[in-house]
Amino acid sequence: MKALCWHGKKDIRYDTVPDPVIEHPRDAIIRTSACAICGSDLHLFDGFMPGMKHGDIMGHEFMGEVVEVGSENKALRIGDRVVIPFTIACGECDQCRRGRFSVCERSNRNAEQAAKLFGHSTAGLFGYTHLTGGYAGGQAEYVRVPYADTTHIRVPDSLSDEQALFLGDIVPTGWQAARQCDIQPSDTVAVWGAGPVGQMAVRSALLQGARQVVCIDRVPERLRMAREAGAEVIDFERQSVLEMLADLTAGKGPEKCIDAVGMESHATRTFDALYDRAKQAVGAETDRPHVLREMIYVCRPAGVLSIPGVYGGLIDKIPFGAAMNKGLTWRMGQTDVRRWTDELLDVIARGELDPSFVITHSEPLQRGPEFYTTFRDKADGCIKVVLKP
């Protein structure tokens, strides 16, 4: 079969690789009908995440048709149409029973290696380094799904691939980011980043009852998309984020702040940008935490910082004293995808959210390598790329 494979920093190739096979009785094999390039794929593309090996199949946002099932998988049948969550969940461990599927205790087959870095293992993830299990990703013609009887979302016939695909990642990620804020009707929610997750976070915050949502970015197409959803927008290259947020909140600051950017955030102040880049270059810092610094500074005392943006290692110069003295609550983590998808299927079915709005490019899988660069550089108005084998 054909797949998009990692061969080093900024080197994604359209390769021929062996077809997947059933390895465990709970497995399933799906024929991919659609997949997408996610912002966190760029952390692998740009070389910021450890644990990748040459030839690893990329991608964790995908869906398709079941073509084979293991002997113990009673939940799926050949021909079922499913979206696959990027977080692999056994459905039986203590964390899964609590709905914390992103920290499943069984699905990471490299758990010991992950525990050495993080203290405990996280769940296995598709297409996302050997620290999270080294599972082949979904940017391929076929995918083996482990724990497939619990790691799937059945898609109703009423939804197109474009409406359903993002239930595997960015829709529940934006939804969870807003839920972590415990939004009240009087709240202002500020969202840093107007990429795909930021767009879903903006709409989720509005659907969950925020009085005002403010979105911060610098790309005109992204800001326009957030404004069309009903958000106030700030172009951080042309406007002062601190001054604008003060004006929009009568000087109080937003009660809730969402970091939808993660480890590759950009600073507008020259010193901050040079500092983080220099620390990265010598290996003294892996992630650029400019957004975290800014959120701590502007968030209203007793507010919440919600962090769906991915961080992979070490950050520096975090004003933790300010966070402690302001009484800020931090909530973060990979997305517990399956925890939210029944609710989100209803939201989509009622017409309150059509996730396909975010798609700007739909291309054949073989063009994936060039569209990694297009997506990374935000060229040609690119906000979200869907690939079809």
Long-range contacts (C-beta under 8 A, 24 or more apart in sequence): 1-140, 1-141, 1-142, 2-140, 2-141, 2-365, 2-366, 2-389, 3-57, 3-58, 3-136, 3-137, 3-139, 3-140, 3-141, 4-57, 4-58, 4-59, 4-137, 4-139, 4-140, 4-365, 4-368, 4-369, 4-387, 5-54, 5-55, 5-56, 5-57, 5-58, 6-44, 6-45, 6-52, 6-53, 6-54, 6-55, 6-56, 6-57, 6-58, 7-54, 7-55, 8-47, 8-54, 9-45, 9-46, 9-47, 10-45, 10-46, 10-47, 10-373, 12-45, 12-58, 12-368, 12-369, 12-372, 13-369, 14-365, 14-366, 14-368, 14-369, 15-55, 17-55, 17-57, 17-140, 19-142, 20-136, 20-142, 20-143, 20-144, 21-144, 22-68, 22-69, 22-70, 22-144, 23-144, 23-146, 24-70, 24-146, 25-70, 25-71, 25-72, 25-73, 26-70, 26-72, 26-73, 26-146, 26-147, 26-148, 26-149, 27-69, 27-70, 27-73, 27-144, 27-145, 27-146, 27-148, 28-66, 28-68, 28-69, 28-70, 28-73, 28-76, 28-144, 28-145, 28-148, 28-149, 28-152, 29-66, 29-67, 29-68, 29-69, 29-142, 29-143, 29-144, 29-145, 30-63, 30-64, 30-65, 30-66, 30-67, 30-82, 30-84, 30-142, 30-143, 30-145, 31-64, 31-65, 31-67, 31-141, 31-142, 32-62, 32-63, 32-64, 32-138, 32-140, 32-141, 32-142, 32-143, 32-389, 33-63, 33-64, 33-65, 33-81, 33-161, 33-388, 33-389, 34-62, 34-63, 34-64, 34-161, 34-162, 34-165, 34-386, 34-387, 34-388, 35-59, 35-61, 35-62, 35-63, 35-138, 35-139, 35-140, 35-165, 35-365, 35-386, 35-387, 35-388, 35-389, 36-61, 36-62, 36-165, 36-166, 36-169, 36-384, 36-385, 36-386, 36-387, 37-61, 37-139, 37-368, 37-371, 37-372, 37-375, 37-384, 37-385, 37-387, 38-169, 38-170, 38-196, 39-195, 39-196, 39-197, 39-262, 40-128, 40-262, 40-310, 41-127, 41-372, 42-264, 42-372, 42-375, 42-376, 43-262, 43-263, 43-264, 43-310, 43-312, 44-128, 44-129, 45-372, 45-376, 46-264, 46-376, 48-263, 48-264, 48-286, 48-287, 48-312, 49-128, 49-129, 49-312, 50-129, 50-131, 50-312, 50-313, 51-113, 51-129, 51-130, 51-131, 51-132, 51-134, 52-129, 52-130, 53-130, 53-134, 56-127, 56-129, 56-130, 56-134, 56-136, 56-137, 57-127, 57-136, 57-137, 57-139, 57-140, 58-127, 58-137, 58-139, 59-126, 59-127, 59-137, 59-138, 59-139, 59-140, 60-86, 60-125, 60-126, 60-127, 60-128, 60-137, 60-138, 60-168, 60-169, 61-86, 61-138, 61-165, 61-166, 61-168, 61-169, 61-170, 62-126, 62-137, 62-138, 62-139, 62-143, 62-165, 62-168, 63-155, 63-161, 63-164, 63-165, 63-168, 64-143, 67-142, 69-148, 70-148, 72-149, 73-148, 73-149, 74-149, 75-148, 75-149, 75-150, 75-152, 76-148, 76-149, 76-152, 80-152, 80-154, 81-154, 81-155, 81-157, 82-152, 82-153, 82-154, 82-155, 83-152, 83-153, 83-155, 83-164, 83-165, 83-167, 83-168, 83-341, 84-126, 84-138, 84-143, 84-145, 84-151, 84-152, 84-153, 84-168, 85-151, 85-152, 85-153, 85-168, 85-169, 85-172, 85-337, 85-338, 85-341, 86-125, 86-126, 86-128, 86-168, 86-169, 86-335, 86-337, 87-123, 87-124, 87-125, 87-151, 87-334, 87-335, 87-336, 87-337, 87-338, 88-123, 88-124, 88-125, 88-126, 88-133, 88-135, 88-146, 88-147, 88-151, 89-123, 89-147, 89-150, 89-151, 89-338, 90-147, 90-150, 91-147, 91-149, 91-150, 91-151, 92-150, 96-150, 99-336, 99-339, 100-336, 100-339, 101-336, 101-337, 101-338, 101-339, 102-333, 102-334, 102-335, 102-336, 102-337, 103-333, 103-334, 106-147, 107-133, 107-146, 107-147, 107-151, 108-132, 108-133, 109-133, 109-134, 109-135, 110-134, 122-334, 123-334, 125-334, 139-365, 139-368, 139-387, 140-365, 140-389, 141-365, 141-389, 150-338, 151-338, 153-337, 153-338, 153-341, 153-345, 156-345, 156-349, 158-349, 159-345, 159-348, 159-349, 160-356, 162-355, 162-356, 162-359, 162-362, 162-386, 163-348, 163-354, 163-355, 163-356, 164-348, 165-355, 165-386, 166-196, 166-200, 166-355, 166-358, 167-337, 167-341, 167-344, 167-345, 167-348, 167-355, 168-337, 169-335, 169-337, 170-196, 170-197, 170-200, 170-355, 170-358, 170-384, 171-200, 171-344, 171-353, 171-355, 172-335, 172-336, 172-337, 172-339, 172-340, 172-341, 172-344, 173-197, 173-200, 173-201, 173-308, 173-335, 174-198, 174-199, 174-200, 174-201, 174-202, 174-203, 174-204, 174-260, 174-308, 175-200, 175-204, 175-340, 175-343, 175-344, 176-308, 176-335, 176-336, 176-339, 176-340, 177-201, 177-204, 177-258, 177-260, 177-306, 177-307, 177-308, 178-204, 178-205, 178-207, 178-208, 178-210, 178-258, 178-306, 179-204, 179-208, 179-340, 180-304, 180-306, 180-331, 180-332, 181-205, 181-256, 181-258, 181-304, 181-306, 181-331, 182-256, 182-304, 183-208, 183-209, 183-210, 183-256, 184-209, 184-255, 185-209, 185-210, 185-211, 186-211, 186-255, 187-211, 187-212, 187-254, 187-255, 187-256, 188-212, 188-213, 188-214, 188-248, 188-249, 188-254, 188-255, 188-256, 189-213, 189-214, 189-254, 189-255, 189-256, 189-257, 189-258, 190-214, 190-215, 190-216, 190-245, 190-254, 190-256, 190-257, 190-258, 190-295, 190-298, 191-215, 191-216, 191-226, 191-231, 191-257, 191-258, 191-260, 192-216, 192-217, 192-257, 192-258, 192-259, 192-260, 192-261, 192-265, 192-291, 192-294, 192-295, 192-309, 193-217, 193-259, 193-260, 193-261, 193-265, 193-291, 193-309, 194-219, 194-222, 194-223, 194-225, 194-226, 194-233, 194-260, 195-222, 195-260, 195-261, 195-383, 196-358, 196-383, 196-384, 197-260, 197-308, 197-309, 198-222, 198-226, 198-258, 198-260, 198-261, 199-225, 199-226, 199-229, 199-357, 199-358, 199-383, 200-355, 200-358, 201-258, 201-260, 201-308, 202-226, 202-229, 202-230, 202-231, 203-229, 203-353, 205-256, 205-258, 206-230, 206-231, 207-347, 207-352, 207-353, 210-256, 212-248, 212-249, 214-244, 214-245, 214-248, 214-254, 216-241, 218-266, 219-378, 221-360, 221-378, 221-381, 221-383, 222-378, 222-383, 225-357, 225-358, 225-383, 236-268, 237-268, 241-294, 241-298, 242-294, 242-297, 242-298, 245-298, 246-298, 249-300, 252-300, 253-298, 253-299, 253-300, 253-303, 254-298, 254-299, 254-300, 254-303, 255-299, 255-300, 255-303, 255-304, 256-299, 256-303, 256-304, 256-306, 257-295, 257-298, 257-299, 257-303, 257-304, 257-305, 257-306, 258-306, 258-307, 258-308, 259-291, 259-292, 259-295, 259-305, 259-306, 259-307, 259-308, 259-309, 260-308, 260-309, 261-291, 261-309, 262-287, 262-291, 262-309, 262-310, 262-311, 263-287, 263-288, 263-289, 263-309, 263-310, 263-311, 263-312, 263-313, 264-288, 265-289, 265-290, 265-291, 265-292, 265-309, 266-290, 275-317, 276-316, 279-316, 284-314, 284-316, 285-314, 285-315, 285-316, 286-312, 286-313, 286-314, 286-315, 287-311, 287-312, 287-313, 287-314, 287-315, 288-315, 289-315, 289-316, 289-317, 289-318, 292-318, 293-317, 293-318, 293-319, 296-322, 296-323, 296-326, 296-328, 297-322, 299-326, 299-328, 301-326, 301-327, 301-328, 302-326, 302-327, 302-328, 303-328, 303-329, 304-328, 304-329, 304-330, 304-331, 305-329, 305-330, 305-331, 305-332, 306-331, 306-332, 307-331, 307-332, 307-333, 308-332, 308-335, 310-334, 358-383, 358-384, 359-383, 359-384, 359-385, 359-386, 360-384, 360-385, 361-385, 361-386, 362-386, 362-387, 362-388, 363-387, 363-388, 364-388, 364-389, 365-389
